[in-house]
Amino acid sequence: MVATLALGLAVMPGGADAVTLPSFLGIPLDGLAPTEISAGDLNGDGVDDLAVANEGGTTITVLLSTVGGGYQAPQRYQVGLSPSNVHIHDFTGDGVDDIVDVDAGASTVSVLPNLGDGRMGTAVTSPTSTAGTAALTAADFDADGALDVAVSHPAGAVAVNLGRGDGSFGPPATYPGPLGGIGVSAGDFNGDGAPDIASVGPASTTQSILTNKGDGTFEHTTVPVGPGAVCNRTGDLNADGAVDVISASADGHMGVILGRGDGTFEPVKNYGTGSLYASCFGVDDLNGDGAQDLAVGNIAGLSMSTLLGNGDGTLQAGTVHPAGDAVITCTTGHINADDAVDVVCPGGAIPVVIAYDGKGDGAFAPPRRLALG
């Protein structure tokens, strides 16, 4: 049996593949416990706003930006129990980005519709598969113009809910996934124009690949990824036009499988973060050289690591940026008025967002804290 914990992570009882959280990461069920974050422009001012999943309760916190890098007072919106993952996309087809989360404690997906100015309406909730949902990704899997979602399940499954274009979703279709599956991402791995799905879990040494048939149904295969993977993202690290998959592992390394463009991948190559317990991360150009880089949360290392890309699919050694708190996950965005890419990370047991303002050359200003409550 898999016990799903806060942070969207799973603990597998016994065996060499067992994954446990550091003992100091007790997440209080106090209505906050921010564990996941997404950045996007919700109020149309050209600066990214932040949506934070509070896995210790039933809310999403929204921080709307002000020009110059500040933020308005945090606003909380009700969703389902234990929101464990959050994304910003347009799910209602009105041209304005909304917020979607997966509710780990309720087996639901919730969409907060944007009222047009960054304020959110009442959540639209749709059932997904069995309890213990951990992560979510969004894409138009059936090519109907409405965004769909794929949700990973630690029991070893991926559920796909096709969107209706109004913020609601149809019933889930369930496909095989990795045991302990807590990471999921989407990308067109075989170049046919239809987004596919990759899912990872710490109890499996393979990554599950769901190849889209073009209509939102999938065929399952696996590729080796190494043990302990807790999160994955897609990108194009070697700029060849083929989608690559990157995964973070509990032992502090990043695994890269370069896509060949036909649905197959090169063998995994691992790169150290320079810290402990790598978690979810952002893929972006941090130093302005045109190559994609990584910004990774280090849960046990109380830090964020950056791994700069060389443009050929390889990564430089990780540079550690202290945070002072347990950095649960990280993502990238533009949280001030300059053109440099910034990094934001929720604080987990502490109700803050840790913000690293980028300098445009891969370096960052000392972290500042944005209060969530």
KASUL-V463739 format. One line per field, one symbol per residue. psi: psi as a letter, one per 20 degrees, with the letter a starting at -180 (. if undefined). burial: I if it has 9 or more other ideal C-beta (glycine too) atoms within 8 Angstrom, else O. A space follows every 10 residues. Layout:
psi->???
burial->???
//
This chain:
psi->qpoprrjjrq ppprrhjppq qqhilpopmj idmpiqqqpr nhjkjipprp pppnijckqp ppopqqpijr qrqqpqppba pmpiqqqoro iijjjppapq qpohiilrpp poppiijiqq appopqqbbr qjqgrqqqrn hjkjipqrqp pqphilqppp opqijjirqr qqpprqrqpj ojpqrqqnhj kjippappqq qijqjqpppo ppiijjrqqp rqqqirqjpi qqqqanhjkj iqprppqqqi jkrpppopqi ijirqqqppq pqijaqmqbq rqornhjkji qprqoppogi ilrpqpopqi ijirqrqppp oqhiroogrq rranjairiq prpqpqjdip mrpopooqii jirqrqqqpo qi.
burial->OIOIIIIIII IIOOOOIIIO IIOOIOIOOO IIIIIIIIII IIIOOOIIII IIIIIIIIII IIIIIIOOIO IIOIIIIOII OIIIIIIIII IIIOOIIIII IIIIOIIIII IIIIOOOIOI OOIIIIOIIO OIIIIIIIII IOIOOIIIII IIIIIIIIII IIIIIOIOIO OIIOIOIIII IIIIIIIIII OOOIIIIIII IIIIOIIIII IIIOOIOIOI OIIIIIOIII IIIIIIIIOO OIIIIIIIII OIIIIIIIII IOIOIOOIII IIIIIOIIII IIIIIIIOOO IIIIIIIIII IIIIIIIIII OOIIIOOIII IOIOIIIIII IIIIIIOOOI IIIIIIIIIO IIIIIIIIII OIOIOOIOII OIO
//
